[in-house]
Amino acid sequence: MPAQTPASQEQVEKLISRWKEHFKGAETLRDRRTAFRDFMGSLPEPTRVQIRLVDAGGVDAELMWPARLHHPIGRRAILFIHGGGFYGGSIRTHSLLAGSLAKAASSDVLLIDYRRTPEYSYPAQVNDALSAYRYLLDNGYSNGNIVIVGDDAGGNLALQVVLRQMRTRQPLPAAVVALSPISDLSASGASVTSNAAKDTVVDKTALEALRKAYLGNNSATDPDISPLYADLSGFPPLLLQVGSDELLLDDTLRLADKAQKAGVDVTMQVWPGMPHQWQLFPSLLEDADKAGQKIAEFAVAHFADPPEK
C-alpha cells in the first residue's frame, strides 16, 4: 500500500491518545471489554441505513441495509463477524463500519452478537458464526451473493465458518475478508515479539489472557481453532488487511502465504502505520475510509449478482 501521509499519521496519533485514555487501568478482559464498548460508544452511529433486529439462527443480530433500498431481505449480503479478542466487541462497536459497508457495497449487512469469553469459550463463538451464515442461506440469500467479513477474532471466526462448510461439503460464500485475523492461537509469529513495542492497541499480556480464555483445554495449533494450521485448498477468494506495526502482522502474512501456496486467490494489503482495527474509525481516519472502500469493492467484485453501477 502507499506510504502513510503526514495527515494520516497525525490522525492516528490523535486516535491512539484517545484510545489510551479510555483503556487506562483496564487490566482484566472484562475491564477491556467495557473500555472498548465505552470508546466506540463515543463515536457516531451509522447514518442513511435501515436496521432491523433479527434472530439469526439463535444468534442476536442486526440486519442493516442502505436507506435508499426499500426491502427487508435483499439479493446480496455481507455477514459481519465483529472482533474484540473473543471477549469484547458487539453490534454497537462495529455498527459504524458495518453501515459504511452496506452503503458502499449496496448490500445488506448481518452484524451478529456471538457469545463471548470468559463466559463462553471455544467452540461457542464458531457455532454462533456458523449458525448466522446458515441463517442467511435459509432466508433468501444464495451463497454466491454472500461475503463474510471479520476483524481480529472475527477474522478467525470468518475463516472457521468456511473451513467447516468445506469439511461438510456445504455451500461456500463468494469470498472472505479477514482484517488482522487471529489466525494462530499459539502466538508463534515473530511479530508478536518484534512489533511488541510498536503496537499501541494489542499487547502481549492481553493476547495471552484472551488465548487462555478462548482455548480452555484445547490445543492452540488445532486447525479447528487456528486456521493457520488448516488445509486451505479450495478456499474462496480472500482479502487480507493488516497494519505494518501490528502484533498480529505475522498472523496475517503467514496465512496469506499458506493460502497462496494452496492455490487460493489472495489479495494481501499491508497498510503502513495503521493500528489494529483501524478500519473501525471511518469518522476519524482517512485510511479507514480507504480501507472500507477496498473491502466494499472486493465484495462487489465477487458477488454473483453485483449491484448496478
C-alpha positions in Angstrom: 0.0 0.0 0.0 1.1 3.6 -0.5 3.3 5.2 2.2 1.4 6.8 5.1 0.8 10.6 4.7 1.7 13.1 7.4 -2.0 13.9 7.7 -2.8 10.2 8.3 0.0 9.9 10.9 -1.4 12.9 12.8 -4.9 11.4 12.7 -3.6 8.1 14.1 -1.7 9.8 16.9 -4.9 11.6 18.0 -6.9 8.4 17.9 -4.3 6.4 19.9 -4.2 9.2 22.5 -8.0 8.9 23.0 -7.7 5.1 23.0 -5.1 5.0 25.7 -7.1 7.3 27.9 -10.2 5.0 27.7 -8.1 1.9 28.4 -6.2 3.4 31.3 -6.4 0.9 34.2 -8.2 -1.8 32.1 -6.4 -4.9 33.3 -8.8 -7.8 33.1 -10.7 -8.9 29.9 -13.9 -7.6 31.3 -12.3 -4.2 32.0 -11.0 -4.1 28.4 -14.5 -5.1 27.1 -16.0 -2.2 29.0 -13.3 0.2 27.8 -13.8 -0.8 24.2 -17.6 -0.5 24.5 -17.3 3.0 26.0 -14.8 4.2 23.5 -16.8 3.0 20.5 -20.0 4.4 22.1 -18.4 7.8 21.9 -18.4 7.7 18.1 -21.3 8.5 15.8 -23.8 5.8 14.9 -24.3 4.9 11.2 -26.5 7.1 9.1 -28.6 6.6 6.0 -29.2 2.9 6.8 -32.2 1.0 7.9 -31.8 -1.5 10.7 -33.9 -4.5 11.8 -33.3 -6.7 14.8 -33.3 -10.4 13.8 -32.8 -13.8 15.4 -30.1 -15.3 13.1 -30.5 -19.0 13.9 -30.5 -18.3 17.7 -27.9 -15.5 17.5 -28.9 -11.9 18.2 -28.2 -9.8 15.1 -28.9 -6.6 13.3 -29.8 -6.7 9.6 -28.7 -3.4 8.1 -29.2 -2.1 4.6 -28.9 1.3 2.7 -31.8 3.6 3.3 -32.2 4.1 -0.4 -33.1 0.4 -0.9 -36.6 -0.5 0.3 -36.5 -4.1 1.3 -36.2 -6.3 4.4 -34.3 -9.0 2.6 -32.2 -8.2 -0.5 -30.2 -10.0 -3.1 -26.7 -9.9 -1.5 -25.4 -9.9 2.0 -22.2 -9.3 4.0 -22.0 -11.4 7.2 -20.0 -9.2 9.5 -18.4 -11.0 12.5 -17.0 -8.4 14.9 -13.7 -8.6 16.6 -12.6 -7.9 20.2 -10.4 -10.8 21.1 -13.3 -13.2 21.5 -14.2 -11.4 24.8 -15.1 -7.9 23.6 -16.9 -6.1 20.8 -20.6 -6.1 20.0 -23.1 -4.9 17.4 -22.6 -1.3 18.7 -18.8 -1.3 18.5 -18.9 -2.3 14.8 -22.0 -0.6 13.6 -20.2 2.3 12.0 -18.1 0.2 9.8 -21.0 -2.2 9.0 -23.1 0.8 7.9 -20.4 2.1 5.7 -20.0 -1.3 4.0 -23.8 -1.6 3.5 -23.8 1.7 1.6 -20.5 1.3 -0.3 -21.4 -2.3 -1.4 -25.2 -1.6 -1.9 -25.6 -4.7 0.2 -27.4 -6.0 3.3 -25.1 -6.5 6.3 -25.9 -9.0 9.0 -23.9 -7.9 12.1 -24.0 -10.6 14.8 -23.6 -10.7 18.6 -22.0 -14.1 19.2 -21.2 -15.5 22.7 -18.0 -14.2 24.2 -15.3 -15.3 26.6 -14.8 -15.6 29.5 -18.5 -16.6 29.9 -18.3 -18.9 26.9 -15.1 -20.5 25.5 -14.5 -22.3 22.2 -16.5 -23.6 20.3 -19.5 -21.4 21.2 -18.2 -18.5 19.0 -17.6 -20.6 16.0 -21.0 -22.3 16.4 -22.8 -18.9 16.5 -21.0 -17.6 13.5 -21.8 -20.7 11.5 -25.5 -20.5 12.6 -25.6 -16.9 11.3 -24.2 -17.9 7.9 -26.6 -20.8 7.5 -29.4 -18.4 8.6 -28.6 -16.3 5.5 -28.7 -19.4 3.3 -32.1 -20.3 4.7 -33.6 -16.9 4.3 -33.3 -16.0 0.6 -29.6 -15.4 0.0 -27.6 -17.6 -2.3 -24.1 -18.5 -1.2 -22.7 -16.8 -4.3 -24.1 -13.5 -3.1 -22.7 -13.7 0.5 -19.3 -12.4 1.5 -18.1 -12.9 5.1 -16.1 -10.1 6.8 -14.4 -10.4 10.2 -11.8 -8.4 12.1 -9.4 -9.7 14.8 -11.2 -12.6 16.5 -14.0 -12.1 14.0 -11.5 -12.8 11.2 -10.6 -16.1 12.8 -14.3 -17.0 13.0 -14.9 -15.9 9.4 -12.2 -18.3 8.3 -13.5 -21.1 10.5 -17.0 -20.8 9.2 -15.7 -21.5 5.7 -13.5 -24.3 6.8 -16.4 -26.1 8.5 -18.6 -25.6 5.4 -15.7 -27.1 3.3 -15.4 -30.1 5.6 -19.1 -30.9 5.3 -19.3 -30.1 1.6 -21.8 -27.3 2.3 -22.2 -24.1 0.1 -19.3 -21.7 0.4 -19.5 -17.9 0.4 -18.4 -15.9 -2.6 -15.4 -14.5 -0.8 -14.0 -13.8 2.7 -12.4 -10.6 4.1 -10.2 -11.0 7.2 -8.9 -7.9 8.9 -5.9 -8.6 11.1 -7.3 -12.0 11.9 -6.1 -14.0 14.9 -5.1 -17.0 12.8 -2.6 -18.6 15.2 -3.7 -19.0 18.8 -0.3 -20.4 19.7 1.1 -16.8 19.2 4.2 -18.2 17.4 4.5 -15.4 14.9 7.7 -13.4 15.0 5.8 -10.1 15.0 4.4 -10.9 18.5 7.8 -10.0 19.7 9.3 -7.8 17.0 6.2 -5.4 17.0 5.5 -5.6 20.7 6.8 -2.1 21.3 5.1 -0.7 18.2 1.6 -2.0 18.6 -0.3 0.6 20.7 -3.6 -1.4 20.7 -2.8 -5.0 21.4 -0.2 -6.0 24.0 1.3 -9.4 24.8 -0.3 -9.6 28.2 -3.8 -9.1 26.7 -3.0 -11.6 24.0 -2.0 -14.2 26.5 -5.2 -13.6 28.6 -7.5 -13.9 25.6 -5.7 -17.1 24.4 -6.3 -18.8 27.8 -9.9 -17.7 28.0 -10.7 -18.9 24.5 -8.7 -22.1 24.4 -9.7 -23.8 27.6 -8.0 -27.2 27.5 -7.9 -27.3 23.7 -4.7 -27.2 21.6 -3.7 -23.8 20.2 -2.5 -25.5 17.0 -5.7 -27.4 16.4 -6.8 -26.4 12.8 -10.4 -26.1 14.1 -9.1 -23.3 16.4 -6.2 -21.7 14.5 -6.9 -21.6 10.7 -3.2 -21.1 10.0 -2.8 -24.8 10.6 -5.8 -25.9 8.4 -5.8 -27.2 4.8 -6.9 -24.1 2.8 -7.2 -25.9 -0.6 -10.5 -24.9 -2.2 -10.9 -21.8 0.0 -12.9 -18.9 -1.6 -11.1 -15.7 -2.7 -9.6 -14.0 0.3 -8.9 -10.3 1.1 -6.5 -9.7 4.0 -5.7 -6.3 5.5 -3.2 -5.6 8.3 -1.2 -2.7 9.7 2.5 -2.8 9.3 3.3 -2.4 13.1 0.7 -4.8 14.4 1.5 -7.5 16.9 -0.6 -9.8 14.7 1.2 -8.9 11.5 2.7 -12.4 11.0 -0.7 -14.0 11.7 -1.8 -12.3 8.5 1.3 -12.7 6.4 1.8 -16.4 7.2 -1.9 -17.0 6.5 -1.6 -15.2 3.1 1.5 -17.2 2.2 -0.1 -20.6 3.1 -3.3 -19.7 1.3 -1.5 -18.7 -1.9 0.5 -22.0 -1.8 -2.8 -23.8 -1.6 -4.0 -22.1 -4.7 -6.3 -19.6 -3.1 -6.9 -16.2 -4.8 -5.4 -13.9 -2.1 -5.4 -10.1 -2.1 -2.9 -9.0 0.6 -2.8 -5.4 1.8 -0.3 -4.2 4.4 -1.2 -0.6 5.5 1.8 1.5 6.8 1.4 3.0 10.2 -2.1 1.7 10.8 -3.1 0.5 14.3 -5.0 -2.7 14.9 -8.7 -2.4 13.9 -8.2 1.0 12.2 -11.0 0.2 9.8 -13.5 0.8 12.6 -12.9 4.6 12.6 -14.1 6.0 9.3 -15.2 9.1 11.1 -11.6 9.7 12.4 -9.1 8.2 9.9 -8.9 8.8 6.2 -7.2 5.4 5.9 -10.2 3.8 7.5 -12.4 5.3 4.7 -10.0 4.0 2.1 -9.8 0.5 3.7 -13.6 0.3 3.9 -13.8 1.2 0.2 -11.3 -1.6 -0.6 -13.4 -4.1 1.3 -16.6 -3.0 -0.4 -15.0 -3.1 -3.9 -13.7 -6.6 -3.1 -17.2 -7.8 -2.1 -18.9 -6.2 -5.1 -16.3 -7.8 -7.4 -17.2 -11.3 -6.0 -21.0 -11.1 -5.7 -22.6 -13.4 -8.3 -25.3 -10.7 -8.7 -23.4 -7.4 -8.2 -25.3 -4.1 -7.7 -25.9 -1.9 -10.7 -23.3 0.8 -11.1 
